[in-house]
Amino acid sequence: MDYKISVNPTFSTAKNTVIMLAKAGNKNAKRVIDGLGISETLAKFNDTENPFSEEDTKALLTGVTLAVEARYASVTHILSQENRKSLFDIACGYTPRGLYCKQNGIDYIGLDVPVVAEELQKLAVKEELGNVYIGGDATNEASLLKAASKLKKDVLVSTEGLLQYLFKAEFAEMLYAIRQVLKEHGGVWVSSDMGVDYEAFATVNMSGPEARENYRELRKKALQETNIFNNGVAFWDEVQMESFIEAHGFKVEKLPFYHGDEDLTILKTVPEEWKEGYISVLNKSQVWKMTLDPDYVEKERKTGSREVDSLSIVYMEFDDMLKVSVKGRIDTISAPALLEIFDQCVGEISTVTIDAKKLEYISSAGLRTLLFLVKRLGFGSVKMIHASEEVMDILETTGFDKKVIVE
């Protein structure tokens, strides 16, 4: 088993994206595919789960491919309009942005999970791009600052296709990390993840309500398998999304996703009766541009530690996040101390991350402490990372792996 692939559900999606770009006529995407030996076959439904007619399947794939092509074109448009000379591509996937930037004199760094970055760096060597692909975590401040340090000042930070994989706690950490990058390097952050309804692209030219509903159910099932449906940030409405981003120190400006002059290959090749629907969805879509709010006052980081019987607790509260590292046992004796820390912070925080790397055991008292947090902060706001096999067994046996995000 390739464990790097197993923990990263974005891996297959990233390859589908570059295949779609190649099918849309992007020559650099074709170079990525050829250079890495990627199969040019898109992932397909198996025979037992595909409820669509041949025509509806074609409409679905065409719409999604058009969305991918337009998304790529939108960042290219912004790079040109703003005359940016540094692009920090977070969750870059296999898109050929590195090749494009080299061809146009733009500094480029692509950050993605290690399994993607390591493979792309092989291509970078062949193409003489330099060390431009870096393995890291989009929610990790240190990862982002280290990668951004290789770029010139005044960067364009781009995130595409990432938000659907993030819970609230992860999104908050990513916002904090991007804010630190912009504070240190200057620039703006752009994303189409908040303003583009990819489901609309997929379904606009399907034959009718039944086909559209079948698509939604299949998508729901796929997302449930990665444990993000109904809890992922991508399913927030526009008001909730904008409010959360602004609460984390950004100003939001909404830009057109499509300007009418993009040379979109897919749009030129679709049946004439499909064009109106696609153009309508393109015109409704937006790219969000985020800049640092000069009036935002960043909260001071509060740190502390507690030693209770067999449990050591180290915690850090900043922005509206709480990070807690625990070592030893959370049981009847030690759980009250942990609950007290949580209780003191609730009201000032919206997310909690618990590093359980050195946690040996958690009892029912500890689980009730976690349940207190989930009830107060909401599902998707509490995350436990680095849990041992023994702790994971307890969480799974009690069903707490469904109440707390476990990574």
Summary of the structure (lengths in Angstrom):
residues: 407
radius of gyration: 22.3
end to end distance: 17.8
largest distance: 72.4
contacts: 1323
relative contact order: 0.10
helix: 48%
strand: 20%
